[in-house]
Amino acid sequence: LPISNFTRGMNQPSIFSRKATSTHGALTLVLWVDDCLLIGKRRDHLEFYRRLNLRFETKPPKWLSTGSTLDHVGMYVYQCENYTWLHMRPYIQNMAKILAMEGCKPMYVPMTKNITDFKQISDVKKSWFQTALGQTGWLALTMRVDIAHTQSRIAQYTASPNQGAYDALVTLVRYVITTQNLAIRQPLRGETTWSFWSDSDFAGNPEPGNRRRSQMAEL
């Protein structure tokens, strides 16, 4: 098997790594169900897929036919001369079609007001709510850290969505569609320093269900 000489991560069991030797280069493999993401030199990528195809029926890696762009579970990774980029524009465009929100009015902030309208909504709206909540949740979990706090607040109403939560989610979807070109980038050369931080709203959520607990924002 191609992963026979890989070491599985302790805290990240879906990530496998292989050290460089005299016969092959270093390679990192990230698995998501049946999707593979490889980090290493092109020749090692080709050898990995050649050996994998001897055992399983596989599709050609997308980067072989689309240049340097890779689609990994909705996240699009590509490189230019100076940077590696990560964006989710095609995922968002498909989301807009599924939610019938194509051509919606632009929105430039993820949330405009607190959720105060607690009226129950129809089954049709509940169905839309669940679909949109799942799709925005995947965006927040992957690269759209700018919507993490808003998505978390709306998700508190998953069990019993109301009109206020529905309206807030419509606003969030409009914002995501408007800002679908946002991306994360990292320089290809030189040292890169990553900074991580957490934030809290300092009991700024007045909604009854939250009971003035401080709610974590994006990381």
C-alpha positions in Angstrom: 0.0 0.0 0.0 1.2 3.6 -0.6 0.9 4.5 3.1 2.9 1.5 4.4 5.9 3.8 5.1 3.8 6.7 6.5 3.5 7.6 10.1 0.0 8.5 11.4 -0.4 11.6 13.5 -1.1 11.2 17.2 -3.4 14.2 17.7 -4.5 14.4 14.0 -5.2 10.7 13.0 -6.3 11.7 9.5 -2.8 13.1 8.7 0.1 10.8 7.6 3.7 11.9 7.1 6.7 10.3 5.4 10.2 11.4 5.9 12.6 11.9 2.9 15.0 9.1 2.1 17.5 8.5 -0.6 14.8 7.1 -2.9 11.9 9.4 -2.3 11.0 12.9 -0.9 9.1 13.9 2.2 5.3 13.7 1.8 2.3 14.6 3.9 -1.0 13.0 3.3 -4.3 14.4 4.6 -7.4 12.2 4.3 -11.0 13.2 4.3 -13.2 10.1 3.6 -12.1 9.4 0.1 -10.4 12.7 -0.7 -6.6 12.9 -0.6 -4.5 16.1 -0.1 -0.8 15.6 -0.7 2.0 18.1 0.3 5.3 17.4 -1.3 7.1 17.3 -4.7 5.2 16.5 -7.9 7.1 13.4 -8.6 6.2 12.0 -5.2 2.5 12.9 -5.8 2.6 10.9 -9.1 4.2 7.9 -7.5 1.7 7.9 -4.7 -1.3 8.0 -7.1 0.3 5.4 -9.4 0.6 2.9 -6.5 -2.8 3.8 -5.1 -4.3 3.1 -8.5 -2.8 -0.4 -8.6 -5.0 -1.3 -5.6 -8.1 0.9 -6.0 -10.1 2.4 -8.9 -9.4 6.1 -8.5 -10.1 9.4 -10.3 -7.2 11.4 -11.7 -6.0 14.1 -9.3 -7.7 17.3 -10.2 -4.5 19.3 -10.3 -3.3 17.2 -13.3 -6.0 18.7 -15.5 -6.6 22.1 -13.8 -3.1 23.4 -13.3 -2.2 24.2 -9.7 -5.7 24.4 -8.3 -6.8 21.7 -5.9 -10.4 21.2 -4.7 -10.4 19.6 -1.3 -13.9 19.1 0.3 -15.0 22.6 -0.9 -11.7 24.3 -0.2 -9.8 25.5 -3.2 -6.0 25.6 -2.8 -3.9 27.2 -5.5 -0.5 28.8 -6.0 0.7 31.8 -7.8 4.3 33.0 -8.1 4.5 34.3 -4.6 1.7 32.9 -2.5 -0.4 29.8 -1.7 -4.1 30.7 -1.6 -7.1 29.1 0.0 -10.7 30.2 -1.0 -14.2 28.7 -1.2 -15.8 30.7 -4.0 -17.1 27.7 -6.0 -18.6 26.2 -2.8 -20.3 29.5 -2.0 -21.7 29.8 -5.5 -23.1 26.3 -5.3 -24.6 27.2 -1.9 -26.3 30.2 -3.4 -28.0 28.0 -6.0 -29.1 25.4 -3.4 -30.6 28.1 -1.2 -32.1 30.0 -4.1 -30.1 33.1 -3.1 -28.4 33.9 -6.4 -28.4 37.6 -7.2 -29.4 38.5 -3.6 -29.0 42.1 -2.4 -25.4 42.7 -1.2 -24.6 42.6 2.5 -21.2 43.7 3.9 -21.5 42.7 7.6 -22.4 39.2 8.9 -24.9 40.3 11.5 -26.9 43.5 11.8 -29.0 43.1 15.0 -29.7 40.8 17.9 -32.2 37.9 17.6 -35.3 39.2 19.3 -38.2 38.0 17.1 -39.1 34.6 18.6 -42.1 33.8 16.5 -42.2 30.2 15.1 -41.6 29.8 11.4 -43.1 27.5 8.8 -41.8 24.0 8.0 -40.5 25.3 4.6 -38.5 28.0 6.4 -37.2 25.4 8.9 -36.0 23.2 6.1 -34.2 26.1 4.5 -32.8 27.1 7.9 -31.3 23.7 8.5 -29.7 23.5 5.1 -28.2 27.0 5.3 -27.0 26.5 8.8 -25.1 23.4 7.8 -23.5 25.1 4.8 -22.4 28.2 6.7 -21.2 26.0 9.5 -18.8 24.2 7.1 -17.6 27.6 5.9 -17.0 28.8 9.5 -15.2 25.5 10.4 -12.8 25.6 7.4 -11.6 29.1 6.4 -14.3 31.7 6.9 -13.3 32.8 10.5 -15.1 36.1 9.9 -18.5 34.4 10.3 -17.6 32.0 13.2 -19.2 34.2 15.9 -22.4 35.0 14.0 -22.8 31.4 12.9 -22.4 30.2 16.5 -25.1 32.6 17.7 -27.5 31.5 15.1 -26.8 27.8 15.7 -28.1 28.2 19.3 -31.6 28.0 17.7 -31.0 24.8 15.8 -33.5 22.8 17.8 -36.3 25.4 17.5 -35.5 28.1 14.8 -37.6 31.3 15.1 -38.1 34.2 12.8 -35.2 36.2 14.3 -32.8 33.4 13.8 -34.1 32.8 10.3 -33.7 36.5 9.4 -30.1 36.5 10.9 -29.2 33.5 8.8 -30.5 35.1 5.6 -28.3 38.1 6.4 -25.3 35.8 7.0 -25.9 34.0 3.7 -26.1 37.3 1.9 -22.8 38.4 3.5 -21.1 35.2 2.5 -22.3 35.5 -1.1 -21.2 39.2 -1.3 -17.7 38.3 0.1 -17.2 35.1 -1.8 -13.9 36.3 -3.2 -12.2 36.5 0.2 -9.2 34.2 0.6 -6.4 33.3 2.9 -2.9 33.5 1.6 0.6 32.5 2.8 3.9 33.5 1.2 5.7 30.8 -0.6 9.2 32.0 0.3 10.8 33.3 3.5 9.7 32.8 7.1 6.0 33.0 7.9 4.9 34.0 11.3 1.3 32.9 12.3 -0.5 34.8 15.0 -3.5 33.2 16.7 -6.0 34.8 19.1 -9.4 34.3 20.6 -12.0 36.9 21.4 -15.2 37.1 23.5 -18.2 39.4 23.4 -18.0 40.1 27.1 -21.6 39.1 27.8 -22.8 41.2 24.9 -25.4 38.8 23.8 -28.7 39.8 25.4 -30.8 37.0 24.0 -32.7 35.1 26.7 -31.3 31.7 25.7 -27.7 32.9 26.1 -28.3 34.2 29.7 -25.6 36.9 29.2 -22.8 34.3 28.9 -19.7 35.5 27.2 -19.6 33.8 23.8 -16.4 32.9 22.0 -15.7 34.6 18.7 -13.3 33.7 15.8 -9.9 32.2 16.3 
